[in-house]
């Protein structure tokens, strides 16, 4: 009887934890869409960890480089559209996300998100152009 109660409790905890992770996946996807449609350094700065590692066409960058790029970027010519999202949780506070973005600049992205003080922030990011 005790084993059945323990098994039942474990099952409930796994189900509740699974729902929490699904909610966090939806939150991360929404945050990514906000990030992609944001313009200017002030809009994205709160989403980035201070010690973020970024890889892009110009090589390895940091938060200062990402903010400088965001500040000097031309305004988007159309809406940000992303899809093909996959989110994998390494723990309850670290997640890896990949997705495609066909417009305005076609590319694949990989982001590592970390939850700090109940706020998800990007700890690492990389992007590569989508091949023609």
PyMOL CGO cylinders between C-alpha atoms (Angstrom):
from pymol import cmd
from pymol.cgo import CYLINDER

trace = [
    CYLINDER, 0.00, 0.00, 0.00, 2.83, 2.39, 0.87, 0.3, 1, 1, 1, 1, 1, 1,
    CYLINDER, 2.83, 2.39, 0.87, 4.48, 1.66, -2.49, 0.3, 1, 1, 1, 1, 1, 1,
    CYLINDER, 4.48, 1.66, -2.49, 1.25, 2.52, -4.32, 0.3, 1, 1, 1, 1, 1, 1,
    CYLINDER, 1.25, 2.52, -4.32, 0.97, 5.84, -2.45, 0.3, 1, 1, 1, 1, 1, 1,
    CYLINDER, 0.97, 5.84, -2.45, 4.61, 6.65, -3.22, 0.3, 1, 1, 1, 1, 1, 1,
    CYLINDER, 4.61, 6.65, -3.22, 4.15, 5.75, -6.88, 0.3, 1, 1, 1, 1, 1, 1,
    CYLINDER, 4.15, 5.75, -6.88, 0.96, 7.82, -7.07, 0.3, 1, 1, 1, 1, 1, 1,
    CYLINDER, 0.96, 7.82, -7.07, 2.68, 10.83, -5.51, 0.3, 1, 1, 1, 1, 1, 1,
    CYLINDER, 2.68, 10.83, -5.51, 5.64, 10.50, -7.89, 0.3, 1, 1, 1, 1, 1, 1,
    CYLINDER, 5.64, 10.50, -7.89, 3.28, 10.31, -10.88, 0.3, 1, 1, 1, 1, 1, 1,
    CYLINDER, 3.28, 10.31, -10.88, 1.41, 13.46, -9.77, 0.3, 1, 1, 1, 1, 1, 1,
    CYLINDER, 1.41, 13.46, -9.77, 4.69, 15.34, -9.26, 0.3, 1, 1, 1, 1, 1, 1,
    CYLINDER, 4.69, 15.34, -9.26, 5.93, 14.34, -12.72, 0.3, 1, 1, 1, 1, 1, 1,
    CYLINDER, 5.93, 14.34, -12.72, 2.67, 15.43, -14.33, 0.3, 1, 1, 1, 1, 1, 1,
    CYLINDER, 2.67, 15.43, -14.33, 2.65, 18.78, -12.53, 0.3, 1, 1, 1, 1, 1, 1,
    CYLINDER, 2.65, 18.78, -12.53, 6.32, 19.31, -13.40, 0.3, 1, 1, 1, 1, 1, 1,
    CYLINDER, 6.32, 19.31, -13.40, 5.60, 18.47, -17.03, 0.3, 1, 1, 1, 1, 1, 1,
    CYLINDER, 5.60, 18.47, -17.03, 2.86, 21.09, -17.17, 0.3, 1, 1, 1, 1, 1, 1,
    CYLINDER, 2.86, 21.09, -17.17, 5.19, 23.68, -15.61, 0.3, 1, 1, 1, 1, 1, 1,
    CYLINDER, 5.19, 23.68, -15.61, 7.84, 22.95, -18.23, 0.3, 1, 1, 1, 1, 1, 1,
    CYLINDER, 7.84, 22.95, -18.23, 5.26, 23.21, -21.02, 0.3, 1, 1, 1, 1, 1, 1,
    CYLINDER, 5.26, 23.21, -21.02, 4.21, 26.61, -19.65, 0.3, 1, 1, 1, 1, 1, 1,
    CYLINDER, 4.21, 26.61, -19.65, 7.85, 27.70, -19.52, 0.3, 1, 1, 1, 1, 1, 1,
    CYLINDER, 7.85, 27.70, -19.52, 8.37, 26.55, -23.13, 0.3, 1, 1, 1, 1, 1, 1,
    CYLINDER, 8.37, 26.55, -23.13, 5.45, 28.75, -24.20, 0.3, 1, 1, 1, 1, 1, 1,
    CYLINDER, 5.45, 28.75, -24.20, 6.93, 31.62, -22.17, 0.3, 1, 1, 1, 1, 1, 1,
    CYLINDER, 6.93, 31.62, -22.17, 10.33, 31.20, -23.84, 0.3, 1, 1, 1, 1, 1, 1,
    CYLINDER, 10.33, 31.20, -23.84, 8.79, 31.14, -27.31, 0.3, 1, 1, 1, 1, 1, 1,
    CYLINDER, 8.79, 31.14, -27.31, 6.89, 34.35, -26.53, 0.3, 1, 1, 1, 1, 1, 1,
    CYLINDER, 6.89, 34.35, -26.53, 10.06, 35.97, -25.16, 0.3, 1, 1, 1, 1, 1, 1,
    CYLINDER, 10.06, 35.97, -25.16, 11.95, 35.00, -28.31, 0.3, 1, 1, 1, 1, 1, 1,
    CYLINDER, 11.95, 35.00, -28.31, 9.26, 36.59, -30.47, 0.3, 1, 1, 1, 1, 1, 1,
    CYLINDER, 9.26, 36.59, -30.47, 9.44, 39.77, -28.38, 0.3, 1, 1, 1, 1, 1, 1,
    CYLINDER, 9.44, 39.77, -28.38, 13.23, 39.77, -28.73, 0.3, 1, 1, 1, 1, 1, 1,
    CYLINDER, 13.23, 39.77, -28.73, 13.04, 39.30, -32.49, 0.3, 1, 1, 1, 1, 1, 1,
    CYLINDER, 13.04, 39.30, -32.49, 10.58, 42.12, -32.98, 0.3, 1, 1, 1, 1, 1, 1,
    CYLINDER, 10.58, 42.12, -32.98, 12.33, 44.53, -30.58, 0.3, 1, 1, 1, 1, 1, 1,
    CYLINDER, 12.33, 44.53, -30.58, 14.25, 47.47, -31.92, 0.3, 1, 1, 1, 1, 1, 1,
    CYLINDER, 14.25, 47.47, -31.92, 17.11, 49.19, -30.14, 0.3, 1, 1, 1, 1, 1, 1,
    CYLINDER, 17.11, 49.19, -30.14, 19.45, 48.25, -27.34, 0.3, 1, 1, 1, 1, 1, 1,
    CYLINDER, 19.45, 48.25, -27.34, 17.12, 49.35, -24.54, 0.3, 1, 1, 1, 1, 1, 1,
    CYLINDER, 17.12, 49.35, -24.54, 14.48, 46.86, -25.69, 0.3, 1, 1, 1, 1, 1, 1,
    CYLINDER, 14.48, 46.86, -25.69, 16.73, 43.79, -25.65, 0.3, 1, 1, 1, 1, 1, 1,
    CYLINDER, 16.73, 43.79, -25.65, 19.16, 44.61, -22.82, 0.3, 1, 1, 1, 1, 1, 1,
    CYLINDER, 19.16, 44.61, -22.82, 16.93, 43.19, -20.04, 0.3, 1, 1, 1, 1, 1, 1,
    CYLINDER, 16.93, 43.19, -20.04, 16.61, 39.88, -21.92, 0.3, 1, 1, 1, 1, 1, 1,
    CYLINDER, 16.61, 39.88, -21.92, 20.37, 39.27, -22.03, 0.3, 1, 1, 1, 1, 1, 1,
    CYLINDER, 20.37, 39.27, -22.03, 22.63, 37.95, -19.27, 0.3, 1, 1, 1, 1, 1, 1,
    CYLINDER, 22.63, 37.95, -19.27, 25.53, 40.29, -18.54, 0.3, 1, 1, 1, 1, 1, 1,
    CYLINDER, 25.53, 40.29, -18.54, 28.02, 37.52, -19.43, 0.3, 1, 1, 1, 1, 1, 1,
    CYLINDER, 28.02, 37.52, -19.43, 26.20, 36.28, -22.56, 0.3, 1, 1, 1, 1, 1, 1,
    CYLINDER, 26.20, 36.28, -22.56, 28.22, 34.51, -25.26, 0.3, 1, 1, 1, 1, 1, 1,
    CYLINDER, 28.22, 34.51, -25.26, 27.06, 35.18, -28.81, 0.3, 1, 1, 1, 1, 1, 1,
    CYLINDER, 27.06, 35.18, -28.81, 28.16, 33.72, -32.13, 0.3, 1, 1, 1, 1, 1, 1,
    CYLINDER, 28.16, 33.72, -32.13, 27.23, 35.40, -35.39, 0.3, 1, 1, 1, 1, 1, 1,
    CYLINDER, 27.23, 35.40, -35.39, 28.59, 36.21, -38.82, 0.3, 1, 1, 1, 1, 1, 1,
    CYLINDER, 28.59, 36.21, -38.82, 31.26, 38.47, -37.27, 0.3, 1, 1, 1, 1, 1, 1,
    CYLINDER, 31.26, 38.47, -37.27, 32.47, 35.81, -34.84, 0.3, 1, 1, 1, 1, 1, 1,
    CYLINDER, 32.47, 35.81, -34.84, 32.17, 35.64, -31.06, 0.3, 1, 1, 1, 1, 1, 1,
    CYLINDER, 32.17, 35.64, -31.06, 30.52, 38.55, -29.28, 0.3, 1, 1, 1, 1, 1, 1,
    CYLINDER, 30.52, 38.55, -29.28, 29.30, 39.68, -25.90, 0.3, 1, 1, 1, 1, 1, 1,
    CYLINDER, 29.30, 39.68, -25.90, 26.48, 41.79, -24.50, 0.3, 1, 1, 1, 1, 1, 1,
    CYLINDER, 26.48, 41.79, -24.50, 28.14, 45.08, -25.43, 0.3, 1, 1, 1, 1, 1, 1,
    CYLINDER, 28.14, 45.08, -25.43, 28.56, 43.93, -29.05, 0.3, 1, 1, 1, 1, 1, 1,
    CYLINDER, 28.56, 43.93, -29.05, 24.95, 42.72, -29.23, 0.3, 1, 1, 1, 1, 1, 1,
    CYLINDER, 24.95, 42.72, -29.23, 23.63, 46.01, -27.84, 0.3, 1, 1, 1, 1, 1, 1,
    CYLINDER, 23.63, 46.01, -27.84, 25.80, 48.05, -30.23, 0.3, 1, 1, 1, 1, 1, 1,
    CYLINDER, 25.80, 48.05, -30.23, 24.51, 45.98, -33.15, 0.3, 1, 1, 1, 1, 1, 1,
    CYLINDER, 24.51, 45.98, -33.15, 20.91, 46.41, -32.01, 0.3, 1, 1, 1, 1, 1, 1,
    CYLINDER, 20.91, 46.41, -32.01, 21.38, 50.17, -31.70, 0.3, 1, 1, 1, 1, 1, 1,
    CYLINDER, 21.38, 50.17, -31.70, 22.87, 50.55, -35.18, 0.3, 1, 1, 1, 1, 1, 1,
    CYLINDER, 22.87, 50.55, -35.18, 20.56, 48.10, -36.98, 0.3, 1, 1, 1, 1, 1, 1,
    CYLINDER, 20.56, 48.10, -36.98, 18.29, 49.33, -39.71, 0.3, 1, 1, 1, 1, 1, 1,
    CYLINDER, 18.29, 49.33, -39.71, 14.59, 49.16, -38.87, 0.3, 1, 1, 1, 1, 1, 1,
    CYLINDER, 14.59, 49.16, -38.87, 12.98, 45.87, -39.93, 0.3, 1, 1, 1, 1, 1, 1,
    CYLINDER, 12.98, 45.87, -39.93, 11.36, 45.88, -43.36, 0.3, 1, 1, 1, 1, 1, 1,
    CYLINDER, 11.36, 45.88, -43.36, 8.60, 43.55, -42.22, 0.3, 1, 1, 1, 1, 1, 1,
    CYLINDER, 8.60, 43.55, -42.22, 7.28, 41.67, -39.23, 0.3, 1, 1, 1, 1, 1, 1,
    CYLINDER, 7.28, 41.67, -39.23, 9.47, 39.21, -37.37, 0.3, 1, 1, 1, 1, 1, 1,
    CYLINDER, 9.47, 39.21, -37.37, 8.33, 35.69, -38.16, 0.3, 1, 1, 1, 1, 1, 1,
    CYLINDER, 8.33, 35.69, -38.16, 9.84, 32.66, -36.44, 0.3, 1, 1, 1, 1, 1, 1,
    CYLINDER, 9.84, 32.66, -36.44, 8.81, 29.03, -36.36, 0.3, 1, 1, 1, 1, 1, 1,
    CYLINDER, 8.81, 29.03, -36.36, 10.00, 25.44, -36.08, 0.3, 1, 1, 1, 1, 1, 1,
    CYLINDER, 10.00, 25.44, -36.08, 10.53, 25.99, -32.34, 0.3, 1, 1, 1, 1, 1, 1,
    CYLINDER, 10.53, 25.99, -32.34, 12.08, 23.21, -30.29, 0.3, 1, 1, 1, 1, 1, 1,
    CYLINDER, 12.08, 23.21, -30.29, 12.69, 23.77, -26.59, 0.3, 1, 1, 1, 1, 1, 1,
    CYLINDER, 12.69, 23.77, -26.59, 14.63, 21.27, -24.49, 0.3, 1, 1, 1, 1, 1, 1,
    CYLINDER, 14.63, 21.27, -24.49, 15.00, 21.73, -20.73, 0.3, 1, 1, 1, 1, 1, 1,
    CYLINDER, 15.00, 21.73, -20.73, 18.33, 20.72, -19.21, 0.3, 1, 1, 1, 1, 1, 1,
    CYLINDER, 18.33, 20.72, -19.21, 16.95, 21.59, -15.76, 0.3, 1, 1, 1, 1, 1, 1,
    CYLINDER, 16.95, 21.59, -15.76, 14.06, 23.60, -14.38, 0.3, 1, 1, 1, 1, 1, 1,
    CYLINDER, 14.06, 23.60, -14.38, 16.06, 26.80, -14.91, 0.3, 1, 1, 1, 1, 1, 1,
    CYLINDER, 16.06, 26.80, -14.91, 18.10, 26.12, -18.08, 0.3, 1, 1, 1, 1, 1, 1,
    CYLINDER, 18.10, 26.12, -18.08, 16.63, 25.53, -21.52, 0.3, 1, 1, 1, 1, 1, 1,
    CYLINDER, 16.63, 25.53, -21.52, 18.00, 25.19, -25.03, 0.3, 1, 1, 1, 1, 1, 1,
    CYLINDER, 18.00, 25.19, -25.03, 15.88, 26.57, -27.87, 0.3, 1, 1, 1, 1, 1, 1,
    CYLINDER, 15.88, 26.57, -27.87, 16.28, 26.28, -31.62, 0.3, 1, 1, 1, 1, 1, 1,
    CYLINDER, 16.28, 26.28, -31.62, 14.08, 27.86, -34.28, 0.3, 1, 1, 1, 1, 1, 1,
    CYLINDER, 14.08, 27.86, -34.28, 14.01, 29.15, -37.82, 0.3, 1, 1, 1, 1, 1, 1,
    CYLINDER, 14.01, 29.15, -37.82, 13.29, 32.69, -38.92, 0.3, 1, 1, 1, 1, 1, 1,
    CYLINDER, 13.29, 32.69, -38.92, 12.38, 33.04, -42.62, 0.3, 1, 1, 1, 1, 1, 1,
    CYLINDER, 12.38, 33.04, -42.62, 11.90, 36.83, -42.58, 0.3, 1, 1, 1, 1, 1, 1,
    CYLINDER, 11.90, 36.83, -42.58, 13.21, 39.47, -42.51, 0.3, 1, 1, 1, 1, 1, 1,
    CYLINDER, 13.21, 39.47, -42.51, 16.66, 37.79, -42.48, 0.3, 1, 1, 1, 1, 1, 1,
    CYLINDER, 16.66, 37.79, -42.48, 16.39, 34.00, -43.03, 0.3, 1, 1, 1, 1, 1, 1,
    CYLINDER, 16.39, 34.00, -43.03, 18.39, 32.20, -40.35, 0.3, 1, 1, 1, 1, 1, 1,
    CYLINDER, 18.39, 32.20, -40.35, 18.44, 29.40, -37.78, 0.3, 1, 1, 1, 1, 1, 1,
    CYLINDER, 18.44, 29.40, -37.78, 18.96, 30.34, -34.15, 0.3, 1, 1, 1, 1, 1, 1,
    CYLINDER, 18.96, 30.34, -34.15, 20.10, 28.50, -31.07, 0.3, 1, 1, 1, 1, 1, 1,
    CYLINDER, 20.10, 28.50, -31.07, 19.58, 30.11, -27.65, 0.3, 1, 1, 1, 1, 1, 1,
    CYLINDER, 19.58, 30.11, -27.65, 20.42, 28.97, -24.16, 0.3, 1, 1, 1, 1, 1, 1,
    CYLINDER, 20.42, 28.97, -24.16, 17.97, 30.46, -21.67, 0.3, 1, 1, 1, 1, 1, 1,
    CYLINDER, 17.97, 30.46, -21.67, 18.61, 30.63, -17.92, 0.3, 1, 1, 1, 1, 1, 1,
    CYLINDER, 18.61, 30.63, -17.92, 16.04, 31.50, -15.28, 0.3, 1, 1, 1, 1, 1, 1,
    CYLINDER, 16.04, 31.50, -15.28, 17.45, 33.89, -12.68, 0.3, 1, 1, 1, 1, 1, 1,
    CYLINDER, 17.45, 33.89, -12.68, 15.20, 35.29, -9.94, 0.3, 1, 1, 1, 1, 1, 1,
    CYLINDER, 15.20, 35.29, -9.94, 12.14, 33.96, -11.80, 0.3, 1, 1, 1, 1, 1, 1,
    CYLINDER, 12.14, 33.96, -11.80, 13.12, 35.79, -15.00, 0.3, 1, 1, 1, 1, 1, 1,
    CYLINDER, 13.12, 35.79, -15.00, 14.26, 34.01, -18.15, 0.3, 1, 1, 1, 1, 1, 1,
    CYLINDER, 14.26, 34.01, -18.15, 17.33, 35.56, -19.82, 0.3, 1, 1, 1, 1, 1, 1,
    CYLINDER, 17.33, 35.56, -19.82, 19.51, 34.55, -22.75, 0.3, 1, 1, 1, 1, 1, 1,
    CYLINDER, 19.51, 34.55, -22.75, 22.86, 33.13, -21.60, 0.3, 1, 1, 1, 1, 1, 1,
    CYLINDER, 22.86, 33.13, -21.60, 24.17, 32.12, -25.04, 0.3, 1, 1, 1, 1, 1, 1,
    CYLINDER, 24.17, 32.12, -25.04, 23.02, 32.54, -28.63, 0.3, 1, 1, 1, 1, 1, 1,
    CYLINDER, 23.02, 32.54, -28.63, 24.14, 31.60, -32.11, 0.3, 1, 1, 1, 1, 1, 1,
    CYLINDER, 24.14, 31.60, -32.11, 22.70, 32.14, -35.55, 0.3, 1, 1, 1, 1, 1, 1,
    CYLINDER, 22.70, 32.14, -35.55, 23.47, 30.85, -39.02, 0.3, 1, 1, 1, 1, 1, 1,
    CYLINDER, 23.47, 30.85, -39.02, 21.92, 31.90, -42.35, 0.3, 1, 1, 1, 1, 1, 1,
    CYLINDER, 21.92, 31.90, -42.35, 19.41, 29.54, -43.93, 0.3, 1, 1, 1, 1, 1, 1,
    CYLINDER, 19.41, 29.54, -43.93, 20.97, 28.07, -47.06, 0.3, 1, 1, 1, 1, 1, 1,
    CYLINDER, 20.97, 28.07, -47.06, 19.40, 29.03, -50.37, 0.3, 1, 1, 1, 1, 1, 1,
]
cmd.load_cgo(trace, "trace")
